[in-house]
């Protein structure tokens, strides 16, 4: 489920995620905390995501991420790696975002 394309520097739209387990049931997010890193493709340079993660349905496995301009400041192909921690062990998930160059008006 790729995000975008997003225009460079855009803080909207909010990115939506749905996590399901192998048996297609929702991954329950009750008590979860989130961190994220954006990695450039193909050289894997990292940018820590500094926007806001929010659970929209803990039992439905859905959450959002509201990016800040610094998250999407550089055009290109990016991998999103998020750590979702419930208790002691994080679960890592990945997605993809394309950030397109913003043209001057």
Backbone torsions as a table, in degrees:
resi	resn	phi	psi	omega
1	UNK	NA	86.2	-177.5
2	UNK	-72.8	148.7	176.6
3	UNK	-95.8	140.2	170.6
4	UNK	100.6	-164.5	10.1
5	UNK	-71.9	150.0	179.5
6	UNK	-110.3	141.3	176.5
7	UNK	-83.7	135.9	-179.1
8	UNK	-43.1	127.5	177.0
9	UNK	83.0	-2.5	-177.2
10	UNK	-76.1	134.0	176.7
11	UNK	-102.5	5.3	174.7
12	UNK	-134.0	148.4	4.8
13	UNK	-80.3	165.4	172.4
14	UNK	-70.0	139.6	-179.2
15	UNK	-85.7	131.1	-178.5
16	UNK	-108.3	138.7	-180.0
17	UNK	-131.8	144.9	173.8
18	UNK	-128.8	124.0	178.5
19	UNK	-106.7	126.8	175.3
20	UNK	-125.9	152.4	178.2
21	UNK	-85.3	175.1	-178.8
22	UNK	-56.9	-30.5	-179.8
23	UNK	-88.4	12.3	177.2
24	UNK	70.5	17.7	173.2
25	UNK	-94.1	153.4	-178.8
26	UNK	-62.2	144.9	172.1
27	UNK	-82.8	112.2	-175.3
28	UNK	-71.5	128.3	-173.6
29	UNK	-106.2	13.7	-178.9
30	UNK	-56.6	123.6	179.0
31	UNK	78.7	8.7	-176.1
32	UNK	-73.9	146.3	168.0
33	UNK	-120.0	155.2	-172.7
34	UNK	-129.3	144.3	166.0
35	UNK	-138.5	158.2	-179.3
36	UNK	-150.9	153.5	177.2
37	UNK	-135.7	137.8	172.6
38	UNK	-100.2	130.3	178.6
39	UNK	-115.7	130.0	176.0
40	UNK	-68.2	151.3	173.7
41	UNK	-109.3	134.6	3.4
42	UNK	-99.1	1.2	-170.2
43	UNK	-88.1	-5.1	173.3
44	UNK	62.1	32.2	171.2
45	UNK	-69.9	137.8	-170.6
46	UNK	-105.6	142.4	170.9
47	UNK	-129.9	122.2	177.5
48	UNK	-70.5	130.6	178.2
49	UNK	-73.6	126.0	-175.3
50	UNK	-115.6	6.6	175.8
51	UNK	-76.4	-159.8	-173.5
52	UNK	-115.0	125.1	169.7
53	UNK	-89.3	141.9	177.3
54	UNK	-145.0	133.1	175.4
55	UNK	-77.9	128.0	177.1
56	UNK	-99.5	-29.1	173.4
57	UNK	-152.0	103.0	-178.3
58	UNK	-61.0	-43.5	-178.8
59	UNK	-78.8	-19.9	178.5
60	UNK	-91.8	-4.4	178.1
61	UNK	72.2	26.1	-177.5
62	UNK	-112.0	143.1	176.5
63	UNK	-151.2	166.2	179.6
64	UNK	-125.9	163.2	171.8
65	UNK	-133.8	126.0	176.1
66	UNK	-101.4	105.0	-176.1
67	UNK	-72.4	154.8	169.7
68	UNK	-103.5	162.7	-174.9
69	UNK	-56.1	-35.0	179.9
70	UNK	-66.1	-25.9	177.2
71	UNK	-66.8	-31.9	-172.5
72	UNK	-122.5	34.5	-175.9
73	UNK	-80.1	-21.6	-174.2
74	UNK	-117.0	124.4	178.8
75	UNK	-65.1	153.0	175.3
76	UNK	142.8	-171.9	177.3
77	UNK	-97.7	129.2	-175.0
78	UNK	-130.4	144.5	169.6
79	UNK	-100.2	134.9	176.0
80	UNK	-101.2	123.8	173.6
81	UNK	-118.5	120.7	-178.7
82	UNK	-115.8	137.7	173.3
83	UNK	-104.6	121.7	178.5
84	UNK	-111.0	116.6	-174.4
85	UNK	-111.1	125.1	173.2
86	UNK	-129.6	113.0	-172.8
87	UNK	77.7	-134.0	-173.7
88	UNK	-95.6	-26.9	-170.6
89	UNK	-104.9	120.3	176.9
90	UNK	-76.2	151.8	171.2
91	UNK	-111.4	131.7	-178.3
92	UNK	-104.5	133.1	176.4
93	UNK	-129.5	154.1	-179.6
94	UNK	-129.3	153.6	173.6
95	UNK	-148.0	-176.8	-176.2
96	UNK	-131.5	142.9	173.9
97	UNK	-136.9	139.9	172.8
98	UNK	-106.6	125.9	177.3
99	UNK	-110.6	119.7	-178.5
100	UNK	-96.3	146.4	178.9
101	UNK	-61.7	137.0	176.4
102	UNK	-89.5	129.0	179.0
103	UNK	-91.4	141.8	178.6
104	UNK	-64.6	142.9	-179.8
105	UNK	-67.6	NA	NA
